């Protein structure tokens, strides 16, 4: 997709997606210094939020922490479920694009009432309710989003969490320019029309991949952008029983598939079910592959961008206006107190 063709440029969603590269390029990791200073005394981190504000930012941060041996225990769940937890030993980080998501505000008010002193909010709007009830608040710099589907804000939320963890382990985010260029390339690459056709014609689109927020976030974006049903198949779940109810007209999109599992995926999904399998990967897989560049420490952002690109092509092929959903709202459940 690009901004020189009206079929793309007329949509706020596309314009905001394409702004993401600049969000990455202009991101200042020092914005996380105050958070990191406070969190350096904490023993556990709990990430919360709803929908896109939690899925990719929180799970990507936890995935990176596990890969790099980061010592602080971390967990994540939605804010309403979190109200049932004992979070007294956790610093609680909540991301909400609007800063007025009802579930998050309710959780923080409940924690404050219990005397919890370690609540941190990340939002795109200054003066939002979440800022007023957080020990510390950070306001994103990506600017407002007109599209209902969150895109550039999700990426900046993830970058902020990444910067916080980098500060805590005293490392630098030196590859931001390379990451920005890779994301731009993934957003602008030409998707094979056969891939677009296969996904557009499928009644259900499955995304399979690591539990790092990418495939799960693309599952949500499928609903918002293509109006199709979708499901997230974590890890190798796709070959552990769900094939019993899959159909040949459905599609699985593998995000950076595990090399050792490709043969099994092919055997079960292509041969067994007879369905189409497409991969998004930094290498040529044994499946039809959308090839993307790799930047160490930032591959998840590039994978997400390539998935957005595919979904936009599918939505346009289906004649859908992604800026005008029928039921979905920018703030799913707004705090009105």
N, C-alpha and C positions, 0 to 999 in steps of 0.2 A: 504494500500500500504506500501511497505517497500523497503529497499535497498539491501536485500539479494536475491531478485528474479530479474533476468535479465529483465523480462517483464516490471518492473517498473524502475529499476536503469539505464537503457540505455537512459532514457529521462531526459534532462536538467530540464524540467518543474517539474518532480517529485522530482528530487534532490533538487531543489530550494524550493519547497513546504516543504520538510522535514527539510530544514535548518531553517525554520521559528521559530520552537521552541527555537532554540539557539539564534535567533535574539531577541526574547522576553526575554529569560533568561539573556542575556548579555546587555540588554538595560539599559543605564544610564540616569535616569530622569534629572540629572543635566545638560545634554546637552541642555535643554530647558531654562535654567536660563536667558541667555542673551535675548532671545525672550521675556520671561515673564517680565523682567525688563522694556523693551521698551513698551510692550503692556499694562502695568499697568496704563499708562496714557491715554489709548484710551477709547473711548465711545462705539464703535461698531466694530464688526469683520465681515469680508466678506471673505469666503473661495472660492477659484477658482482653476481651473485646468481642464484637459480633461480626460474623461474615468475613468480608475481605480484610477488615482491619485487624483480624486475629490470624486468619488461616496462613497467609504467606509471611507476614512479618514475624510472628511468633515461632512458627514451625521452622522457618529458615534459620532463625537465630539458634534454636535448640539443636538443629541438625549440625550447624557449624560448630557449636560448642562441643557436641559429642565427638565430631571428627578431630577436633584439635585438642581434646583432653582438657577442656575448660573445667576448673574444679567446682564451681558452684552448681548445686542441684537446681534443675529448672523443670517447670511443668506449665501446662496451659489447658484451659477449658473456658467455655462461655461464662459470662458474668452471672447468670442466674444459677447455674449449677455450682459456681464458685461460692455462692452464698451458703451452701451446705458444708463448706470446707472450714477447717481450722487453719486460717492463714496468718496466725499470730507470729509465726517464725519466718514469714515470707515478706520480701518487698514485692508489692503488687504493681505491675506496669500495665496500664490500660491504654489501648489505642482506639480512638474514635474520630473518624474524619470530621464529623460535625461537632464533636465535643458535647453532644446532648443526646446520646443514645441512652434510652431509658434504663436498659439492663445494667449498663456500666455505672451510670449515675447512682442507681439504687444500691449497687454493691458498695461503691465508695462511701455513700452516706451511712450504710450499715457498718462498714469497717470503722469509720470515724466515730460512730456512736459507741463502739466497743473500745475506743481509745487507741486504735491502730495508728501508728505514726509514720508508716512507710508506704504511702500511696503516690504513684507517679502517673501523670496523664500526658498523652501525646495526641495532638489534634491539629486540624488545619485552620481553626478559627479562634482568634484571640477573644478572651472574655466569655468563652463558652462555660456552661455550668460545670463541666468536668475540671476546668482550670481552677475554679473557685474552691473545689473540695479536694484538690491534690496537694501533697506536700511540695512537689515541684511539677511544673507543667512546661511542655515544649510545644511551640507552634511551628508547624511545617512552613516551608517557604515556597512550595510548588504552586501556590495560587489556587483559586477556586476551580471546581469541576462542574460543568454544566450537565454532563452525561450522568445518568443514573448509575451505571456501572463504574465503580472506582478503579482507576488505573494508576496514574502518576502518583497519587497520594499513597497508594499501597506500597509502591516502590520506595518512596521517601520514608515511610514508616519503617520499612525493612532496613533501609540504610541507616536510620537513626539507631535502631537496635544494634546493628552491626557495629556502628561507631562506639556505642556504649561499651560493648564487649571488648572492642579493640583497645579502648582506653583502660579498661580494667586489667587487661593482660599486657598493657604497655607496648602495643604494636601499632603500626601505621597503616592507613588505608592508601596505599601508593598507586593502586591500579585503577583509580576512578576514570581517568581519561580513556584508558583501553576498554574498560567496561562500558562506558558511554558509547564508544564507537561500535562495540560488538552488539549492543542493544539496538542501536540505529540500524545496523546491517540486518539484524534479525527481523526488525519491523518492516524494512523496505525490500527484503528479498522476495522474489517472485515464487509464489506457491504453484506447484504443478496443478493445472486444472483438473487432472484426474483425481488428485487427492481431495480437492475442493468438492468435486462432484460426488465422490464416495461418501464424504462426511455429510454433505447437504442432503443426500438421499436416505441417510440412515435414520430410523425412528428413534434409536438410542445411541448415544455416543459415550463410550467408556474412556476414562483417562487412567492409565496405570503408571505408577512410578513410586519413587521414594516418598516417605512421609516427611517431606521437607517443605510442604506448602504449595509446590508448583502444580502438580497434577490435580490436587484438590481445589486450588484456586481456579484453575482452568475449567474444572467441572462446574463451579458456580458461574463463571463467565459464559459458559455454554448456554445456560438457562437465560441469562440476561441479554446475550448478543444474538443467539440463533433461535431462541424460543423452543429449543429441543430438550427432551429429557436426557439426563446424563447421570453418570455414577463414577465415583472415585474408587479405584481398586488398588489398595495400598500394597506395595511390595510385589509379591508373587500371588496375591489373592486371586488374580485372574485365572489361575490354573489349579485352584484348590476348591472346586465345587460349583462356582457360579456358571461354569460352562454348561451345566445341565439345563439352564434356562436361557442361554444366549441363542440368538438366531442369526442365520447367514446374512441377513440384510442390515445387521448392526455393525458398528465399527469400533475398534479399539485403537486409541492413540497412546503409544508407549513413549514416556518421557525419559530420555537417556537410559534405555534398558540395560539391565545387567547382562554383560556378554555371556556369562555362563548359563543364563536362563533362556537365551534366544531359541535354542532348539526345542525346548519344552513348550514355549509360547507358540512356536510355529506348529508343533505337533497337535497341541490342544485346540488352539484357536483357528488357525488356518485350515489344517487338515481335518480336525475333529468337528468343529462347528461350521467351517466353511465361510468364515467372516473375513472382512478386510482388516488388515493390521498395518498401521502407519506409525513411523517413529519420528520423534524430534530428537536429534542427537548431534554431538560434536564429532561423530565418526559415522562412516557408512555402515549401517547395520545390515542384517540379512533380510530386512523388510524394506519397502519403499521408505526413503528417509528424507526428511527436511533437514538438511545439513546447516549447522550453525557454528559460529566461531566459539572458541573457548578462552576464558580469562580466569585464571586460578583465583578462587575466592568469590567469584561473581557469576559463575555459570548458571545459577538458578534464575538470576534476572534475565539472562539471555534466553533461557528456555521459556520463561514466562512470556517474553516479548514475541517469540516465534509462535507460541500458542495463540496469543492475541491476534497475530497476523492471520493465522489459519481461520480463526473464528470470524474475523471481519469478512474475509473472502466468502465464507459460507453464508453469513448473514446477507451480504450483498447479493449473492447468487439467488437467495431465497426471496429477495425483494423486501427485506425487513428494514425498518427504520430503527436503529438501535437507540436513538435518542428519545423515542416515544414508546416506552413500554405500556402495557395495558394496566398491570397491577403493581408492579414493583415501584418502590419509592427510593429516593436518595437516602433518606433516613428511615430505616425500616420500622423502628419503634421509637418515637421521639418523646423525650422527657418534656413535659409541659408545666412542671411545677414552678 
